Amino acid sequence: SIEAKALKVVDQLADRGYRALGVAVTNEQGIFKFVGVLSLFDPPRVDTKQTIERAQAMGVQVKMITGDHTAIAIETARRLGMGTTIHSVTAMRDAPIDGEEAKSHGEIGSSEPNTKDE
């Protein structure tokens, strides 16, 4: 199906750190027809990795919380030297808030659009 192909392309782009934007056109009756996917690359600032490394050298535990697709978050974290362990907001919400398990629970959180206002 077209939807399955488009979702596969979105996932492949996300694996490389790209966002995807679906494009459609309408006909005279206002009916949308999907025509493709645009890839968008929004890399971290050029000084971000150095800033993170400096903060870590000072003893700061740096975390990233993002609304990006999990695969984009993984690739961004990898590029920044932050590891590739990603946890969803749901997993973090259900995690214990104290003890050793909580301390090792995650390096990075990936939020979902519907949780941004929580």
PyRosetta script that sets phi, psi and omega in degrees:
from pyrosetta import init, pose_from_sequence

init()
pose = pose_from_sequence("SIEAKALKVVDQLADRGYRALGVAVTNEQGIFKFVGVLSLFDPPRVDTKQTIERAQAMGVQVKMITGDHTAIAIETARRLGMGTTIHSVTAMRDAPIDGEEAKSHGEIGSSEPNTKDE")
pose.set_psi(1, 158.8)
pose.set_omega(1, 178.5)
pose.set_phi(2, -63.7)
pose.set_psi(2, -40.7)
pose.set_omega(2, -179.8)
pose.set_phi(3, -61.2)
pose.set_psi(3, -44.3)
pose.set_omega(3, -179.7)
pose.set_phi(4, -63.9)
pose.set_psi(4, -40.6)
pose.set_omega(4, 178.4)
pose.set_phi(5, -64.6)
pose.set_psi(5, -43.6)
pose.set_omega(5, -179.8)
pose.set_phi(6, -63.7)
pose.set_psi(6, -44.0)
pose.set_omega(6, 179.1)
pose.set_phi(7, -63.9)
pose.set_psi(7, -35.0)
pose.set_omega(7, 176.9)
pose.set_phi(8, -64.7)
pose.set_psi(8, -43.1)
pose.set_omega(8, 177.7)
pose.set_phi(9, -63.2)
pose.set_psi(9, -43.4)
pose.set_omega(9, 178.7)
pose.set_phi(10, -59.1)
pose.set_psi(10, -45.9)
pose.set_omega(10, 179.2)
pose.set_phi(11, -64.4)
pose.set_psi(11, -40.3)
pose.set_omega(11, 178.6)
pose.set_phi(12, -64.5)
pose.set_psi(12, -41.1)
pose.set_omega(12, 176.8)
pose.set_phi(13, -64.7)
pose.set_psi(13, -44.2)
pose.set_omega(13, -179.2)
pose.set_phi(14, -60.6)
pose.set_psi(14, -38.6)
pose.set_omega(14, 178.6)
pose.set_phi(15, -59.2)
pose.set_psi(15, -24.4)
pose.set_omega(15, 179.3)
pose.set_phi(16, -101.7)
pose.set_psi(16, 6.5)
pose.set_omega(16, 176.4)
pose.set_phi(17, 89.7)
pose.set_psi(17, 12.9)
pose.set_omega(17, -179.2)
pose.set_phi(18, -99.3)
pose.set_psi(18, 142.9)
pose.set_omega(18, 170.5)
pose.set_phi(19, -86.0)
pose.set_psi(19, 162.7)
pose.set_omega(19, -179.9)
pose.set_phi(20, -131.0)
pose.set_psi(20, 143.4)
pose.set_omega(20, 178.7)
pose.set_phi(21, -127.4)
pose.set_psi(21, 120.7)
pose.set_omega(21, 177.7)
pose.set_phi(22, -76.3)
pose.set_psi(22, 143.0)
pose.set_omega(22, -179.0)
pose.set_phi(23, -121.6)
pose.set_psi(23, 135.0)
pose.set_omega(23, 178.5)
pose.set_phi(24, -138.6)
pose.set_psi(24, 157.8)
pose.set_omega(24, 174.4)
pose.set_phi(25, -125.2)
pose.set_psi(25, 160.1)
pose.set_omega(25, 177.4)
pose.set_phi(26, -113.4)
pose.set_psi(26, 152.5)
pose.set_omega(26, 174.8)
pose.set_phi(27, -94.4)
pose.set_psi(27, -171.3)
pose.set_omega(27, -177.2)
pose.set_phi(28, -61.6)
pose.set_psi(28, -26.4)
pose.set_omega(28, -179.8)
pose.set_phi(29, -88.3)
pose.set_psi(29, 1.5)
pose.set_omega(29, 179.7)
pose.set_phi(30, 80.5)
pose.set_psi(30, 15.5)
pose.set_omega(30, 179.7)
pose.set_phi(31, -87.5)
pose.set_psi(31, 128.8)
pose.set_omega(31, -179.1)
pose.set_phi(32, -78.9)
pose.set_psi(32, 142.0)
pose.set_omega(32, 174.0)
pose.set_phi(33, -129.2)
pose.set_psi(33, 123.5)
pose.set_omega(33, 178.7)
pose.set_phi(34, -66.8)
pose.set_psi(34, 131.6)
pose.set_omega(34, -179.1)
pose.set_phi(35, -120.8)
pose.set_psi(35, -12.3)
pose.set_omega(35, 177.8)
pose.set_phi(36, 162.0)
pose.set_psi(36, -173.5)
pose.set_omega(36, -178.3)
pose.set_phi(37, -127.9)
pose.set_psi(37, 131.8)
pose.set_omega(37, 173.3)
pose.set_phi(38, -99.5)
pose.set_psi(38, 136.9)
pose.set_omega(38, 176.1)
pose.set_phi(39, -96.9)
pose.set_psi(39, 141.8)
pose.set_omega(39, -179.2)
pose.set_phi(40, -129.3)
pose.set_psi(40, 129.6)
pose.set_omega(40, 178.1)
pose.set_phi(41, -112.9)
pose.set_psi(41, 122.4)
pose.set_omega(41, -179.3)
pose.set_phi(42, -127.2)
pose.set_psi(42, 79.8)
pose.set_omega(42, -175.1)
pose.set_phi(43, -72.0)
pose.set_psi(43, 161.2)
pose.set_omega(43, 173.8)
pose.set_phi(44, -62.2)
pose.set_psi(44, 159.5)
pose.set_omega(44, 176.3)
pose.set_phi(45, -57.2)
pose.set_psi(45, 154.1)
pose.set_omega(45, -176.0)
pose.set_phi(46, -62.9)
pose.set_psi(46, -24.9)
pose.set_omega(46, -178.6)
pose.set_phi(47, -96.3)
pose.set_psi(47, 3.6)
pose.set_omega(47, -174.6)
pose.set_phi(48, -64.4)
pose.set_psi(48, -47.8)
pose.set_omega(48, -178.2)
pose.set_phi(49, -59.9)
pose.set_psi(49, -44.0)
pose.set_omega(49, -179.9)
pose.set_phi(50, -64.0)
pose.set_psi(50, -40.6)
pose.set_omega(50, 179.0)
pose.set_phi(51, -63.9)
pose.set_psi(51, -42.7)
pose.set_omega(51, 178.5)
pose.set_phi(52, -63.1)
pose.set_psi(52, -46.1)
pose.set_omega(52, 179.8)
pose.set_phi(53, -60.3)
pose.set_psi(53, -40.6)
pose.set_omega(53, 179.4)
pose.set_phi(54, -65.4)
pose.set_psi(54, -44.3)
pose.set_omega(54, 178.9)
pose.set_phi(55, -62.5)
pose.set_psi(55, -42.3)
pose.set_omega(55, 179.1)
pose.set_phi(56, -64.5)
pose.set_psi(56, -38.8)
pose.set_omega(56, 177.9)
pose.set_phi(57, -63.4)
pose.set_psi(57, -25.4)
pose.set_omega(57, 178.9)
pose.set_phi(58, -88.7)
pose.set_psi(58, 2.0)
pose.set_omega(58, 178.0)
pose.set_phi(59, 93.7)
pose.set_psi(59, 5.9)
pose.set_omega(59, 179.9)
pose.set_phi(60, -82.1)
pose.set_psi(60, 130.3)
pose.set_omega(60, 174.6)
pose.set_phi(61, -86.7)
pose.set_psi(61, 107.9)
pose.set_omega(61, -175.5)
pose.set_phi(62, -88.5)
pose.set_psi(62, 131.2)
pose.set_omega(62, 177.5)
pose.set_phi(63, -124.9)
pose.set_psi(63, 156.1)
pose.set_omega(63, 178.0)
pose.set_phi(64, -125.6)
pose.set_psi(64, 129.0)
pose.set_omega(64, 173.6)
pose.set_phi(65, -119.2)
pose.set_psi(65, 126.0)
pose.set_omega(65, -174.2)
pose.set_phi(66, -142.2)
pose.set_psi(66, 154.9)
pose.set_omega(66, 174.4)
pose.set_phi(67, -93.4)
pose.set_psi(67, 3.6)
pose.set_omega(67, -178.8)
pose.set_phi(68, -66.9)
pose.set_psi(68, 158.8)
pose.set_omega(68, 169.4)
pose.set_phi(69, -51.1)
pose.set_psi(69, 141.6)
pose.set_omega(69, -176.8)
pose.set_phi(70, -54.8)
pose.set_psi(70, -40.7)
pose.set_omega(70, -179.9)
pose.set_phi(71, -63.7)
pose.set_psi(71, -36.4)
pose.set_omega(71, 177.0)
pose.set_phi(72, -66.9)
pose.set_psi(72, -42.6)
pose.set_omega(72, 178.3)
pose.set_phi(73, -60.8)
pose.set_psi(73, -42.0)
pose.set_omega(73, 178.3)
pose.set_phi(74, -60.6)
pose.set_psi(74, -47.8)
pose.set_omega(74, -178.0)
pose.set_phi(75, -66.1)
pose.set_psi(75, -41.4)
pose.set_omega(75, 178.4)
pose.set_phi(76, -62.9)
pose.set_psi(76, -46.6)
pose.set_omega(76, 179.4)
pose.set_phi(77, -61.4)
pose.set_psi(77, -40.2)
pose.set_omega(77, 179.2)
pose.set_phi(78, -61.9)
pose.set_psi(78, -46.4)
pose.set_omega(78, 180.0)
pose.set_phi(79, -61.7)
pose.set_psi(79, -29.9)
pose.set_omega(79, -177.4)
pose.set_phi(80, -92.3)
pose.set_psi(80, 1.8)
pose.set_omega(80, 179.4)
pose.set_phi(81, 72.3)
pose.set_psi(81, 27.8)
pose.set_omega(81, -177.1)
pose.set_phi(82, -102.0)
pose.set_psi(82, 8.9)
pose.set_omega(82, -176.3)
pose.set_phi(83, 86.0)
pose.set_psi(83, -177.5)
pose.set_omega(83, -177.6)
pose.set_phi(84, -131.4)
pose.set_psi(84, 19.8)
pose.set_omega(84, 177.9)
pose.set_phi(85, -84.7)
pose.set_psi(85, 116.6)
pose.set_omega(85, -177.1)
pose.set_phi(86, -118.8)
pose.set_psi(86, 135.5)
pose.set_omega(86, 176.4)
pose.set_phi(87, -125.1)
pose.set_psi(87, 138.1)
pose.set_omega(87, 177.8)
pose.set_phi(88, -75.7)
pose.set_psi(88, 161.0)
pose.set_omega(88, 176.7)
pose.set_phi(89, -58.4)
pose.set_psi(89, -37.9)
pose.set_omega(89, 179.8)
pose.set_phi(90, -60.7)
pose.set_psi(90, -45.1)
pose.set_omega(90, 178.9)
pose.set_phi(91, -64.6)
pose.set_psi(91, -40.0)
pose.set_omega(91, 179.5)
pose.set_phi(92, -67.1)
pose.set_psi(92, -38.0)
pose.set_omega(92, -179.4)
pose.set_phi(93, -63.2)
pose.set_psi(93, -35.8)
pose.set_omega(93, -176.8)
pose.set_phi(94, -88.5)
pose.set_psi(94, -4.4)
pose.set_omega(94, -177.5)
pose.set_phi(95, -77.9)
pose.set_psi(95, 153.4)
pose.set_omega(95, 175.7)
pose.set_phi(96, -64.8)
pose.set_psi(96, 151.5)
pose.set_omega(96, -176.7)
pose.set_phi(97, -99.4)
pose.set_psi(97, 1.1)
pose.set_omega(97, 175.7)
pose.set_phi(98, -146.0)
pose.set_psi(98, 170.8)
pose.set_omega(98, 178.9)
pose.set_phi(99, 89.5)
pose.set_psi(99, 173.7)
pose.set_omega(99, -176.0)
pose.set_phi(100, -63.8)
pose.set_psi(100, -37.6)
pose.set_omega(100, 179.8)
pose.set_phi(101, -60.0)
pose.set_psi(101, -41.1)
pose.set_omega(101, 179.4)
pose.set_phi(102, -65.9)
pose.set_psi(102, -40.0)
pose.set_omega(102, -179.1)
pose.set_phi(103, -63.9)
pose.set_psi(103, -32.6)
pose.set_omega(103, -177.7)
pose.set_phi(104, -98.9)
pose.set_psi(104, 8.5)
pose.set_omega(104, -171.6)
pose.set_phi(105, -63.4)
pose.set_psi(105, -37.9)
pose.set_omega(105, -177.0)
pose.set_phi(106, -167.9)
pose.set_psi(106, 151.3)
pose.set_omega(106, 174.1)
pose.set_phi(107, -89.3)
pose.set_psi(107, -39.3)
pose.set_omega(107, -168.8)
pose.set_phi(108, -141.8)
pose.set_psi(108, 142.2)
pose.set_omega(108, 176.0)
pose.set_phi(109, -110.1)
pose.set_psi(109, 139.1)
pose.set_omega(109, 175.4)
pose.set_phi(110, -113.9)
pose.set_psi(110, 116.0)
pose.set_omega(110, -177.8)
pose.set_phi(111, -90.6)
pose.set_psi(111, 162.3)
pose.set_omega(111, 178.1)
pose.set_phi(112, -108.3)
pose.set_psi(112, 149.5)
pose.set_omega(112, -176.3)
pose.set_phi(113, -52.2)
pose.set_psi(113, -36.8)
pose.set_omega(113, -177.5)
pose.set_phi(114, -76.2)
pose.set_psi(114, -7.1)
pose.set_omega(114, -180.0)
pose.set_phi(115, -104.0)
pose.set_psi(115, -1.8)
pose.set_omega(115, -175.4)
pose.set_phi(116, -65.2)
pose.set_psi(116, -27.1)
pose.set_omega(116, -178.4)
pose.set_phi(117, -91.8)
pose.set_psi(117, -2.3)
pose.set_omega(117, -178.3)
pose.set_phi(118, -80.7)
pose.dump_pdb("model.pdb")
